[in-house]
Amino acid sequence: MIDKKKKQLNMKVQWTKFIVVLALYLLFLYWVKSWWGLLVVPFIYDVYITKKIRWQWWKDSEGPTRFVMSWVDAIVFALIAVYFIHNFFFQNYVIPSSSLEKSLLTGDYLFVSKVSYGPRIPQTPLAMPLTQHTLPVFQCKSYLDWPHWDYRRVKGLGDVKLNDIVVFNYPSGDTLCEASMYQAQDFYQLCYSFGSQIAPDGVIADSLDRQQQYDRANRYMQIGEQYIRDNFSEFGAIISRPTDRRENYVKRCVGLPGQTLQIKDRIVYLDGKANKEPDNVQYTYIVKLKQNIPDELMEQLGISLEDLASLNSRGYLPLTSYAASELKKRSDIVESIELNTSVADDGYHVYPIEAEYGWTRDNYGPVWIPKKGQSIKLTMDNIAVYARPIHAYEGNDLQVKDGKIFINGKETDTYTFTLDYYWMMGDNRHNSADSRYWGFVPEDHVVGKPIFIWWSSDPDRSGFKGVRWNRLFRFVDNIK
């Protein structure tokens, strides 16, 4: 039967197909530099030329077998195609929060290119396509921990540039509480908060030296972690996720490897020079209203129901400078409006937790952003800033004892970084969980670059009224 079908084939056409497919496949292997894939070549040859294996045996069957297997064949092919496209070329990403408003809005769907910065070879290759870490409905892991491959990125079209909007894996997402209501929370901030409430020492931070600050922070963290373990029914188990299975975030890169970043009165400075603020940068304003803001004015100024909830519960409203100036003109609606200069960070401790530098969300640093191959002199004044990169991201054993720093058991005062790092911040500066709270983003966490918005729907409006037609197919690079 197979020989008969083979004779009916136009072998010139088959050889042409085989050569084209083989050439594309070899180019892909050259790109990803993974020559183990050559083991597949004999099978490709068989599909087009020899046909010794009955790949579609079910086509000779009758009844339900043929029907069922035709669907299985189509689904398997689709899953394999989606797996490779999703891992190496592009993926969809939806903006889940307001941290980048009004540049990117909650409900924007992004086409994210992985080729722009070069795709990562999957570190956990055995996973269900189109899932990040959890299978819907079943609410279990969508990937297998084994095999786990080391980080490697293939060559892309370029590197992360200053002020690029970037999709990346959440750095503090390596550890989290399993309970769904706590999964999105920063585990380390959660532990520190619980620990400081359960066992406060009442000592003013400024009266402690750096070693004492470091030890106190770690004591709070241990107490908080034990509290979470002791309350399993509320928090669930403490779980960990590999880098490529951590939650995806999207922020703007405002600091590159090797640059020194400082925030002074809300303005980001790089190597002493002010970086351009995003066109639609937002800050919170303390607003007192005489009456409710009309719906049409809310829509005009981009004020969401989430923004109103912030005003009602906390007394401040996130606004662009344009929206603030327009509201000021409406004396019939607004009694007073002023920029919120409070240093309060809604209960979060700015990065790093292990030291008290007096930094706030609006006045932060200076801090040097690590660059691959460059060394830094380590001191008790800066070890808290670089402890997480050294230990968590680059896999070294780090101990700080008696005012001395030990890396992999050896006392040292220098360290050479093996990865590049970035500083990411949201354009909604007073309502963004970003590098000011969890620090640097390592290069192995970078996922890709958003190219355009392919769909946008306003969560505050339903049906066609909720579609933001003016945002469809808008290029993200044009959002400065």
N, C-alpha and C positions, 0 to 999 in steps of 0.2 A: 504493500500500500504506500509506504514512504517513498520507495524507489519510483513508483508510478507517478506520485505527485512531484517528485524531484525532476523527472523527465519533462513534466509539463511546464516547469519554470523556465523563464528566460534567464539563462545563467549570466549573460552580459549585464542584465539589469541587477541580478543578485550580487555579482562582483562589484558593481558600481556602488550599490548600497553598503556593502561590507566595507569597502575602502573609505567611503565618506564617514561612516559611523566609527570605524577604527581610528581614522585621523582625528576626529573630534575627541574621541575617548583618550587617545595618547596625548593630545594637547591639554586635556583636563588633568591627566596624571602628571604631566610636566609642570603645570601650574601649581598643583598642590604638593608636588614632590613626594608622591607616595607610590613607589613602584611595586608595592604589593598588589596593586590593581592589575598588574600584568597577568595575574592568575586567571583573570576573567576573560582574557583575549580568546582562548580556545573555545569558550562557550559562545562568544560573539560569532566566531568563525562557523560554529555548528548551526547557529540560528539562521545564517544567511546562505551557507555553502553546503556543508556535509549533511545536515539535518538527521543526524544519528539519534538525537534525543527527541522524543515526542513531547515537545513543549506544550502543545495544545491537543493532547490526547482526547480531551472531552468533546472535541468537535465531531468525533466519530460515534459518540454516544447518542442515545435517544432519550426523550422524555425529560423528567425533572433534572437529571444529572447534567445535561447539556445547558439547561436554563440556569441552574444554580452556579455551575462552574464558569459560565460566561460572565456572570456578575462578580464572582470571586476574582477572576482574571482581571476584569476592569478595575476593581477596587484596589487590588494589589499593585497594579501598574500605576494607578493614580497616587497611591501612598508613597511608592518609591520615587516617583517624579517630584512630588511635593517635598519629600524629605531632602532631596538634593537641592532643589530650588530654595527652600527655606534655610538650609544650612550654609549654602555657598553664594547665593545671589541676592535675594531680597526677602523681606517679610513685611507683614502688616503690623502696625502698632497704633493703638488708640490712646489718646490723651486721657488719663483717668482722673487728673486733679487740676487745680488752678495754679500750679506753681510757675507756669510759663505765661500766664495771661498778662496782658492781652496780645501777646505775640502768637502763641498757640493756645487754642481754647479747649476746654473740656468738651469732649465729643468730636474732636478732629481725628480723622483716621489718616495715618501717614503711610506712605510707601517708603520703606526704609531700605536703602541700598547697603549691602554688605561688601560690595566690590569697591566702594569708595575708599575705605580704609584697609581693605583686604579682609576676607573672611577668616575666622578662626577654624582650625581643624577641630571638630567636635571633641570635647573632653569626655563627655558621656555619650558615645555614639549610638547606644541602643536605647532609643526613645520613640515614643509615639509622635508622629509628625503633627505639627501645628499646636502642640502643647508645650508650655514652658516648664512646668514642674508637677502639675496635678491633672489627673484625668477627670473631666467633668462627669457628673452623676455619681461615679464610684468614689470620688474624693480620695484617691490614693495616688502614690507616686506614678508619674507617667514615664519614668526612665529607670534604667538599671545602673547601680553604682559601679558595676564591673562590666566591661573593662573601663578603666579610667586613664585617659592619655594626658600627657603633659601639654602645657600650653604651647601652641605653635600657630602663627598667623602667616598666611600666604600673601604674596605681594598684591597690593591693591592699586588703585588709581592715584592715591596720594595719602597724605597724613592729616591728622586732626589739625585744623587751623584755628587761630584765635577768633573767638566769637561764633564759631560753628555751633549749631544745635546738634547734639549728639545723643544717640540712644546707647545705654550702657547697663550692665548688671549692677544692681544695688550693692555697694561694697559691704555695708553692714548686714547684708542679708545672708551671711555665711551661717549664722545661728539665729534661731527664732523659736517662738512658742508655737506649738502645733494647733492650738485652738484658733479657729478662723478669725475671731474678733481681735486677736492679738498678733496675727501673722504679719500685718502691715507695719507694726510698731518696731522701732529700733530696739533690739534686744538689749544692747549695752546701756542705752539711755534708761530703759525700763528697770534693769537691775540696779543701776546707780541711784535712780529715783527711789525705789523701794528701800534699798540699803540705807540711804541718807535719812529716810523717814523712820525706819525701824530702830536704827542705832546711831542717832545723831550725837556728835561729841561736843557740840556747842562751841567749838574753837573757831576763831576767825581765821580764814584761809591765809590772810597776809601775815599772820604770826607764825606760820609753819614754813620750814625750809622745803626745798624741792623734793627731797627724799620723803619727808613726812607727808607732803601733798600726794606724792605718788603712792605711798603705802595706804593712806587714808582712802583714796579713790578705789584702789584694788580691794580694800576691806569692804567698802560699801558694795562693790560689785559682787563679791563672794556672798555677802549677807543677802543681797537682793536675789541672786541666783538660787540660793538655798530656799528662800521664801517661795519662789516660783515652783521649785521641785516639791516643796511641801504642800502646795495647793494644786495638785494635778487635776482635780476636777474642774477647776476654773481655767487654767492655762494649758492643760495638756502636757505632752512630753516636750522636752527641749530637743529640737532636731537641728540638723545641719544640711546645707545644700552645697553642691559643687559650684564652681564659679559660673559655668554657662547655664545653670539651672536656677540662678537667683533671679529675683524679680527684675523686670526691665524698667529703667527710669529714663527720662529724657530731660536734659538741662542744656544750658548754654555754657560752652567752654570759655572761661574768662581768664585762664592762666595755663601756660604751656610749660613743659619740662624745662628746668633750668632758670625759670623766671622767679623773681622775688615779688610776692603779692602782698599788698596791704590795702585795707579798706579804711578810708578816712571820711567821716561824715557821709557815709553811704556810697561814696565814689570809689571804684576799684582802681588802684594804682599798680602798674607793673614796672618794676625796675625804676620806680620814682616818677613815671609818667602816667597821667590819668588815661584810663581806657574809656573808649566811647561807651556811653550808656545805651542800652537798647532803645529803639524809638518809642516803644510802648511800655517802658519800665513802669512798674507800679510800686507805690508805697502805701502804707495805711495812714488815714487821716481821721482825727477825732472830729466827729460830726454830730451836731445837735440839730434836730429837725423840728420845724413848726408843724409840719404835716407829712403824710406819706409821699414818697416820690412817685409820680405818675408812671404808669407802665411804659408809655411812649418815650419818656425821658430816660427811664432805665435802659430801654433797648437802644436808644441813641448813644448813651454813654457807656454801654457794655456792662452795666451793673447787673449781676446775677442774683438769684435767690440765695445762693451761698454767701454772697457779699452782704446781703441784707441780714442774714442770720448772724454774721460776724458783728454787724452794727448793733443788732438787738441784744446780743449776749455780751459783747465786749466793749461796745461804745466806739468802735472804729470801723472805717470802711476802706477797702483797698481801691485805690483810684490811680489812673494815669494823671500826669500834670494837666492835660487837656480837660479830662473829666472834672478834676478839682476846680479848675478855673471856671468851667461852665456852671458848676453847682454854686460857686460863690456868687454868680450873677443872679441866681434865683433866690432873692431875698424873701420872696413869698413862701418858699419851701424851707430854706436853710437859715437857721438862727446863727450858727457859727461853724467854721471849718478851719482846722489847723493841722499841720503835719505832725504825725505821731513820732516824737523823738525819744520815747521811752526805751530803756535798754532791756526791758523785759522780753524774754524769749519763750513765753508760754510754757514754762516748766522745763525746757530743754537746756542742757548744758552745752555751750559751744565747744567745739573740738579744740584741744584734747581734754577728755574728762580727767586725765591724771595730773593736770596742772592748773593753777589759777594765775592767769596772766592779766586779768582785768579786761579781756577782749569781749566785745559784744557783736551782735549781728551787723551793726552799722559802723563799728570801729574795731577792726580786726587786724592782727599781724603786727609787724611784717613776718612772713613765712616764706622760706625758700622751697620751691616745688622740685622734688627729686627728679634727676635726669639719669638715664641709663649710662653707666660707665663713669659717672662723676662721684666723687667722694665728699663726705662732709665730716667735719670735726664734731664729735658727740660730746655734749656736756650735760650736766644735770639741769641746765636751763632749757635745753632743746630736746632731750631724749623723749619726753612725753609726746612731742609732735611727730617724731619719726619711729616710735615704738611699734605702731601698728604696721606700717610698711615693712619694717625689718622682720617682725615676727609673723604676722598673719598673711601678708602677701608674698614675701620672699622666703618664708619657711625656715627661719632661724630660731634657735632657742635664745630668748633674751631674758636676762635677769638684771635687776637694778637693786643693789644691796650696799648699804653703808656708804652711799655717795659714789659708788663705783658701778661701771657698766660692763656686763659680761655677755658676750655673744658666742654661742656654742661652747660655753664653758671657759672662754678665755677673756681676761680683762682687756678692754680696748677703748680707744677714744676716737676711732675713725670707722667709717663704714662706706663701702662702695656699692651703689645701687645697681641692681641687675634688670630693672624695669623702668620705663618712662611713666610719669604720673601727670595727672591733669587736675585742674581745679574747676569744678562745675557749680554753677549757680542758676537759680530760676530768675526769670524777669520780674516775677511777682515777689519782690525782694523781702517783704515782711511776712510772706506766707509761703515759704518754700523750705522744705527739708533738703538741704544741699551740703556742699563741702564745708560750710561753716559749722555744721553739726556732726558730720561723720568723716571729714577729712578728704584725703586724696583719692582719686580714681585711678587705679593701676591700668596700664595698657591692655592687660589680659581681660579686663572687664568691658572694654569697648566693643559694642555690638555692630553699630553701623551709623549711617548718616541719612536722616530723613530727606527725601527728594521733593515730594509734593504731597499736598492734601488731596486725597481722592474722594473723600466724603466728609461731611461735617453736619452734625445734628445737635441742636441746642437742647440740653437735658431739661430745661425749664419750659419747653414748648413741645407739643405733640403734633404728630402728623406732618403735613407739608409745611405748616407754619414753623416747625422746628428745623427745617432744612436751611442751612446757611449757604444759599446758592452762590453768593459772591466769594466764597472761600474755596469752592470746588476747583481742583487742579491748579491751585496756587502754589508756586515754587517756594520751598522753605528758605532757600538761599536769598530770596528777595525780602525776607522778614528780618530786618536788621535791628 
